[in-house]
Amino acid sequence: MSESILLGLLPGFVRDYVPDNASVFAYIGCTYSLAQFISSPSIGLFSDRFGRRPVMLTCIFGSIIGISLLAFTVLFDWSNKDLLLGTSSLIPIYLLFTARLIDGISGGTVATATTVLADISTPENRTKAFGLIGVAFGISFLLGPSSILLFGSISNNSYLIPVLIATIIPFINFLLVILYLPETKPSNKKLNKNKKSGSNPFKGLFKVFKENKIKRLSLAFFIYFIAFTGLTTIVVYFLQESEGWSIRESNGPLVVVGVVAIIVQGGLIGPLVRKFGELKLTIIGSSFILTACLLLITFPEKNSGSYIYLAVSFLAIGAGLITPTIRALISKKIDKNSQGSILSNLQGLQSLGSVLGYILAGNVYDFFGPRSPFIAGGIILTLMVWLITGSDIPKKVKIT
C-alpha cells in the first residue's frame, strides 16, 4: 500500500523539479528495483538459513527508514532551497534516490512472503496461494490511490496525508509480523549447514537459467517483468505529462487496477486454473495485456478517458492471470528445500527486469514519443509468449 501511494505521487513530485524528463523519473523508480536486485540473493539465502520471520522483520525495518526519508523529502519546504543549499536545486531528487535505495536494499518482504506461502501450501494449491499475494497487491492498489483521491487536496500540501499514511504503514506491518507471523522454514539440518552457498550469493542468481526444467520459464518470467513494469510505471507519468491529468485524476486508473486484481486473483484464479491450467491462463493473460497496449497506442484524444480506463482494466486482468500462474509453473518444478533461494532468485530477476523496464520505458518515452513505450511493451510481451509456448509444460494441470 505504501508503494502504491508513492507510485501515484512520485511522477508529480519529480516533475516539479525536473519537468518534461521521463528518464529522471524512470531512474528514480528503478533505484528501488536495482537495490532489490542486488540484495535479493542474500535475502533468500538468509531466509533459508536463519528463518523467514527474522528476515521479514529486518526487511520491514529497512522500509521504515527508507520511506521515512522519502516522506521528509516530499513534505519539507524546499522554497528556500537555493539560499540554504547554494545552487543545487536537485537536492530533493538526490534524497529521493537515497530513500528508494535504502528501501530497495531491504525490500525482501514480498520474496519472503512468497516463500512463506510456498512453505505452507501443497504443489497443487500453490497457484491459489500465490494468488493471495495478488489479492494483497489488489487491495493495496485500491486503498493506496484511493487515499490520494480522498486526501490529496485537503491540506495546503497536497502530499501531506497520503505520505503520512505511507509512512505509518511499515510500522504497523512490523508489529503485525512480531505478533502474528510464525516461523515456517522447513527443518533441514543440511540446509542450515550449507554455508558455502552464501559465500557468493550472486553466483546463484542466474542459476535458474542453468536448470533445464525451469530455464525457459525463468527467462519468460524475466521478460514479462520488463514489459509489465515499463507499462505500469509509465502510465501515470504519461497521463500527467502528456494528457494533462492531475495527480488525483491519474490515480483513478490505479484504483481500477486494485479492484480488478482483487476480483481476478481473489475469487477467479482458483476456478480458472482448474478449468484451463496455468499455461493457458498465462497465454490468455498475455492477450489481455497486448490488447491494453493496442488501446493505449491508438486511443483518440477526444473522450480518451473511457479508452484509458478500459486499457488499464485489461492490463490489470492480464497481470492478475500471469503473475501467480507463471510463478506456480516454476515453483512446481523445484525442490521444496530450495524454495527460499530459488524464489528469491526469481524475485531478484523480477527486480532486474523491473530496472530494465523502468529505464526502457523512460528513455523510449523521451526519444520516440509518449505512446512509444506501449509499442515496446507489446513487442517484449510477444517474445515472452513465444518462450512460454515452447516450454515443456502440460497444457492443463489438474487441481484437487
C-alpha positions as MATLAB code, in Angstrom:
seq = 'MSESILLGLLPGFVRDYVPDNASVFAYIGCTYSLAQFISSPSIGLFSDRFGRRPVMLTCIFGSIIGISLLAFTVLFDWSNKDLLLGTSSLIPIYLLFTARLIDGISGGTVATATTVLADISTPENRTKAFGLIGVAFGISFLLGPSSILLFGSISNNSYLIPVLIATIIPFINFLLVILYLPETKPSNKKLNKNKKSGSNPFKGLFKVFKENKIKRLSLAFFIYFIAFTGLTTIVVYFLQESEGWSIRESNGPLVVVGVVAIIVQGGLIGPLVRKFGELKLTIIGSSFILTACLLLITFPEKNSGSYIYLAVSFLAIGAGLITPTIRALISKKIDKNSQGSILSNLQGLQSLGSVLGYILAGNVYDFFGPRSPFIAGGIILTLMVWLITGSDIPKKVKIT';
ca = [
       0.000    0.000    0.000;
       2.869    2.350    0.780;
       4.392    1.635   -2.616;
       1.070    2.197   -4.396;
       0.783    5.630   -2.772;
       4.329    6.526   -3.763;
       3.771    5.279   -7.305;
       0.941    7.770   -7.702;
       2.806   10.714   -6.122;
       6.358   10.383   -7.456;
       5.699   11.437  -11.065;
       4.150   14.734   -9.998;
       6.833   15.454   -7.423;
       9.696   14.668   -9.834;
       8.093   16.854  -12.498;
       8.117   19.784  -10.069;
      11.928   19.731  -10.140;
      12.755   18.092  -13.476;
       9.887   18.830  -15.874;
       9.443   17.054  -19.209;
      12.027   14.382  -18.454;
      10.631   10.867  -18.140;
      14.120    9.399  -17.881;
      14.788   11.023  -14.490;
      11.508    9.645  -13.162;
      12.450    6.244  -14.574;
      15.884    6.266  -12.933;
      14.411    7.209   -9.561;
      11.846    4.444   -9.925;
      14.397    1.829  -10.956;
      16.673    2.645   -7.998;
      14.339    0.658   -5.739;
      14.293   -2.339   -8.085;
      18.049   -2.181   -8.670;
      18.694   -2.263   -4.931;
      16.287   -5.204   -4.635;
      18.159   -6.999   -7.400;
      21.446   -6.565   -5.532;
      20.078   -7.708   -2.184;
      17.620  -10.460   -3.162;
      20.117  -13.364   -3.398;
      21.401  -12.711    0.117;
      17.896  -12.282    1.485;
      16.863  -15.646    0.047;
      19.887  -17.433    1.472;
      19.395  -15.780    4.870;
      15.737  -16.844    4.952;
      16.734  -20.444    4.188;
      19.425  -20.376    6.877;
      18.033  -18.220    9.680;
      14.295  -18.338    9.060;
      11.585  -16.334    7.355;
      10.486  -14.309   10.381;
      13.770  -12.532   11.287;
      14.423  -11.748    7.630;
      10.931  -10.312    7.257;
      11.410   -8.072   10.305;
      14.769   -6.825    9.028;
      13.324   -6.001    5.632;
      10.386   -4.096    7.080;
      12.701   -2.112    9.379;
      14.703   -1.008    6.328;
      11.474    0.068    4.636;
      10.646    2.183    7.692;
      13.920    4.072    7.291;
      13.644    4.479    3.524;
      10.014    5.611    3.447;
      10.569    7.982    6.384;
      13.395    9.684    4.457;
      11.173    9.924    1.404;
       8.382   11.428    3.496;
      10.783   14.064    4.832;
      11.899   14.890    1.287;
       8.370   15.254   -0.034;
       6.986   17.227    2.918;
       9.926   19.560    3.580;
       9.500   23.124    2.318;
      12.180   23.500   -0.351;
      11.071   27.003   -1.363;
      14.322   28.461    0.038;
      16.480   25.604   -1.160;
      18.802   27.856   -3.191;
      19.544   30.027   -0.131;
      20.088   27.018    2.136;
      21.907   24.726   -0.235;
      23.622   27.013   -2.729;
      22.832   26.437   -6.381;
      21.924   22.783   -6.086;
      18.167   22.744   -6.675;
      18.264   18.982   -7.230;
      18.859   18.087   -3.573;
      15.280   16.707   -3.259;
      15.924   14.473   -6.269;
      19.152   13.159   -4.705;
      17.302   12.453   -1.459;
      14.614   10.576   -3.370;
      17.316    8.419   -4.931;
      18.770    7.715   -1.485;
      15.385    6.898    0.064;
      14.483    4.486   -2.713;
      17.928    2.882   -2.471;
      17.548    2.196    1.267;
      14.019    0.874    0.847;
      15.084   -1.328   -2.054;
      18.096   -2.885   -0.321;
      15.806   -4.105    2.445;
      12.967   -4.876    0.051;
      12.757   -8.629    0.507;
       9.305   -8.536    2.077;
       7.477   -9.822   -0.995;
      10.027  -12.559   -1.724;
       9.947  -13.732    1.888;
       6.149  -13.648    1.987;
       6.091  -15.704   -1.221;
       8.429  -18.207    0.396;
       6.197  -18.446    3.488;
       3.226  -19.286    1.286;
       5.316  -21.851   -0.598;
       6.320  -23.403    2.752;
       2.761  -23.913    3.940;
       0.997  -24.862    0.676;
       0.959  -28.045   -1.369;
       2.132  -28.000   -5.003;
      -1.466  -28.464   -6.129;
      -2.653  -25.395   -4.216;
       0.363  -23.177   -4.822;
      -1.167  -21.111   -7.619;
      -4.098  -20.222   -5.370;
      -1.692  -19.422   -2.527;
       0.374  -17.132   -4.733;
      -2.898  -15.561   -5.805;
      -3.266  -14.321   -2.225;
      -0.257  -12.068   -2.811;
      -2.073  -10.770   -5.862;
      -5.097  -10.057   -3.667;
      -2.853   -8.159   -1.251;
      -1.495   -6.105   -4.138;
      -5.021   -5.548   -5.385;
      -6.213   -4.272   -2.010;
      -3.160   -2.021   -1.791;
      -3.801   -0.598   -5.265;
      -7.382    0.041   -4.214;
      -6.648    1.676   -0.856;
      -3.382    3.450   -1.747;
      -4.571    5.513   -4.730;
      -7.939    5.939   -3.023;
      -6.162    7.748   -0.184;
      -4.720   10.142   -2.771;
      -8.164   10.680   -4.292;
      -9.686   11.320   -0.857;
      -6.942   13.287    0.891;
      -4.781   14.656   -1.923;
      -6.026   18.235   -1.752;
      -7.413   18.588    1.778;
      -4.277   20.307    3.083;
      -2.151   23.075    1.566;
       0.489   20.456    0.912;
      -1.395   18.005   -1.299;
       1.100   15.257   -0.418;
       0.769   15.516    3.368;
      -1.915   12.996    4.391;
      -1.147   10.311    1.751;
       2.570   10.452    2.561;
       1.886   10.184    6.291;
      -0.278    7.123    5.609;
       2.521    5.587    3.530;
       4.968    6.240    6.390;
       2.787    4.767    9.136;
       2.019    1.514    7.306;
       5.520   -0.071    7.665;
       5.361    0.493   11.444;
       2.033   -1.351   11.552;
       3.474   -4.074    9.335;
       6.411   -4.517   11.706;
       4.076   -5.006   14.675;
       1.882   -7.471   12.761;
       4.870   -9.666   11.931;
       6.054   -9.630   15.554;
       2.627  -10.554   16.874;
       1.229  -12.941   14.266;
       3.789  -14.400   11.831;
       5.060  -17.874   12.824;
       8.312  -19.369   11.567;
       7.623  -21.598    8.544;
      11.107  -22.606    7.365;
      11.326  -26.393    6.837;
      13.508  -28.167    9.376;
      16.551  -29.372    7.453;
      19.987  -29.654    9.020;
      21.769  -29.933    5.704;
      20.167  -26.708    4.562;
      21.307  -24.844    7.656;
      24.855  -26.119    7.385;
      25.261  -25.148    3.755;
      27.454  -22.139    4.450;
      29.384  -22.365    1.235;
      26.383  -21.271   -0.824;
      26.309  -17.955    0.996;
      29.891  -17.014    0.150;
      28.890  -15.562   -3.201;
      25.118  -15.063   -3.408;
      25.276  -13.509   -6.883;
      26.765  -16.701   -8.269;
      23.417  -18.418   -7.837;
      21.230  -15.595   -9.114;
      21.171  -16.873  -12.684;
      21.152  -20.493  -11.559;
      17.548  -20.706  -12.732;
      18.742  -20.355  -16.323;
      21.029  -23.378  -15.964;
      18.325  -25.805  -14.886;
      16.609  -27.340  -17.888;
      13.293  -27.716  -16.080;
      12.822  -24.012  -15.447;
      15.304  -22.066  -17.588;
      12.885  -21.149  -20.379;
      10.102  -20.318  -17.941;
      12.502  -18.239  -15.859;
      13.562  -16.257  -18.919;
       9.888  -15.702  -19.766;
       9.318  -14.551  -16.159;
      12.203  -12.101  -16.541;
      10.952  -10.810  -19.895;
       7.431  -10.396  -18.545;
       8.508   -8.039  -15.771;
      10.488   -5.890  -18.215;
       7.293   -5.337  -20.191;
       4.886   -5.163  -17.245;
       6.940   -2.719  -15.158;
       7.601   -0.466  -18.122;
       3.908   -0.325  -18.957;
       2.542    0.210  -15.453;
       5.096    2.761  -14.283;
       4.952    4.953  -17.367;
       1.140    5.107  -17.476;
       0.819    7.522  -14.530;
       3.623    9.737  -15.847;
       2.077    9.597  -19.326;
      -1.326   10.683  -18.053;
       0.121   13.607  -16.092;
       2.726   14.845  -18.553;
       1.207   14.050  -21.954;
      -2.529   14.032  -21.301;
      -2.579   16.792  -18.670;
      -4.320   14.764  -15.962;
      -3.913   15.952  -12.385;
      -2.303   13.828   -9.676;
      -5.739   12.886   -8.359;
      -7.147   12.088  -11.812;
      -4.154    9.939  -12.761;
      -4.654    7.791   -9.670;
      -8.166    6.815  -10.743;
      -6.895    4.083  -13.115;
      -4.776    2.666  -10.277;
      -7.931    2.194   -8.221;
      -9.367    0.222  -11.140;
      -6.220   -1.919  -11.143;
      -6.830   -2.706   -7.484;
     -10.471   -3.672   -7.959;
      -9.689   -5.900  -10.944;
      -6.757   -7.560   -9.172;
      -8.915   -8.399   -6.155;
     -11.600   -9.951   -8.358;
      -9.210  -11.930  -10.569;
      -6.674  -13.136   -8.012;
      -9.025  -13.262   -5.063;
     -12.005  -15.099   -6.499;
     -11.389  -16.227  -10.067;
      -7.840  -17.567  -10.216;
      -8.590  -20.888   -8.470;
     -11.566  -21.894  -10.641;
      -9.812  -20.648  -13.782;
      -6.721  -22.732  -13.053;
      -8.851  -25.821  -12.511;
     -10.597  -25.276  -15.829;
      -7.782  -24.074  -18.090;
      -4.471  -24.800  -16.351;
      -1.590  -22.420  -15.669;
      -0.144  -22.407  -19.184;
      -3.369  -21.425  -20.946;
      -4.091  -18.761  -18.344;
      -0.652  -17.252  -18.885;
      -1.305  -17.036  -22.622;
      -4.794  -15.596  -22.059;
      -3.352  -13.028  -19.667;
      -0.788  -12.024  -22.280;
      -3.553  -11.408  -24.818;
      -5.283   -9.055  -22.379;
      -2.097   -7.035  -21.875;
      -1.409   -6.907  -25.621;
      -4.947   -5.577  -26.129;
      -4.250   -2.930  -23.475;
      -1.111   -1.896  -25.356;
      -3.086   -1.585  -28.573;
      -5.681    0.636  -26.891;
      -3.014    2.886  -25.365;
      -1.300    3.221  -28.741;
      -4.431    4.063  -30.737;
      -6.886    5.835  -28.400;
      -8.232    9.175  -29.718;
      -7.521   12.439  -27.941;
     -11.234   13.251  -27.604;
     -13.107   11.217  -24.995;
      -9.867    9.441  -24.122;
     -10.874    8.661  -20.532;
     -13.021    5.626  -21.340;
     -10.305    4.162  -23.585;
      -7.643    4.604  -20.922;
      -9.780    3.056  -18.199;
     -10.591    0.124  -20.486;
      -6.912   -0.333  -21.333;
      -5.884   -0.249  -17.673;
      -8.610   -2.778  -16.841;
      -7.279   -5.167  -19.500;
      -3.748   -4.607  -18.198;
      -4.856   -5.485  -14.661;
      -6.730   -8.607  -15.797;
      -3.694   -9.827  -17.723;
      -1.326   -9.204  -14.836;
      -3.747  -10.884  -12.428;
      -3.685  -14.027  -14.549;
       0.023  -14.120  -15.426;
       1.779  -13.242  -12.180;
       0.579  -16.150   -9.971;
       0.429  -18.740  -12.754;
       3.958  -18.311  -14.066;
       5.351  -18.384  -10.515;
       3.395  -21.552   -9.812;
       4.652  -23.211  -13.001;
       8.220  -22.611  -11.872;
       7.593  -23.462   -8.213;
       6.150  -26.879   -9.057;
       9.377  -27.863  -10.778;
      11.787  -27.091   -7.896;
      12.679  -28.902   -4.672;
      10.821  -27.765   -1.533;
      14.037  -27.239    0.447;
      15.255  -24.817   -2.229;
      12.074  -22.748   -2.280;
      13.617  -19.816   -0.424;
      16.724  -19.418   -2.575;
      15.056  -20.171   -5.921;
      12.036  -17.932   -5.332;
      14.294  -15.154   -4.054;
      16.441  -15.574   -7.153;
      13.265  -15.146   -9.158;
      12.488  -12.048   -7.097;
      15.964  -10.804   -7.987;
      15.266  -11.425  -11.656;
      11.938   -9.667  -11.270;
      13.758   -6.685   -9.781;
      16.321   -6.676  -12.592;
      13.505   -6.914  -15.120;
      11.798   -4.011  -13.362;
      15.005   -1.961  -13.569;
      15.246   -2.567  -17.307;
      11.526   -1.901  -17.687;
      11.810    1.491  -15.991;
      14.884    2.521  -17.986;
      13.478    1.292  -21.285;
      10.091    2.969  -20.820;
      11.556    6.311  -19.661;
      14.139    6.593  -22.421;
      11.799    5.356  -25.148;
       9.251    7.935  -23.951;
      11.796   10.777  -24.240;
      13.322    9.694  -27.553;
      10.345    8.345  -29.518;
       7.269    9.965  -28.008;
       4.691    9.440  -25.260;
       2.968    6.384  -26.738;
       6.100    4.547  -27.853;
       6.606    2.660  -24.521;
       3.349    0.822  -25.166;
       4.655   -0.354  -28.553;
       7.886   -1.545  -26.934;
       5.946   -3.313  -24.186;
       3.837   -5.181  -26.720;
       6.903   -6.381  -28.604;
       8.591   -7.643  -25.433;
       5.430   -9.392  -24.281;
       5.179  -11.191  -27.611;
       8.675  -12.562  -27.011;
       7.553  -13.797  -23.583;
       4.634  -15.668  -25.126;
       6.999  -17.355  -27.584;
       9.232  -18.513  -24.729;
       6.337  -19.940  -22.719;
       4.689  -21.749  -25.604;
       7.980  -23.501  -26.309;
       8.320  -24.745  -22.729;
       7.861  -28.384  -21.781;
       4.689  -27.856  -19.744;
       1.455  -29.823  -19.746;
      -1.363  -27.695  -21.132;
      -3.564  -28.408  -18.133;
      -2.624  -29.176  -14.563;
      -5.383  -30.805  -12.577;
      -6.002  -29.125   -9.209;
      -7.826  -31.022   -6.490;
];
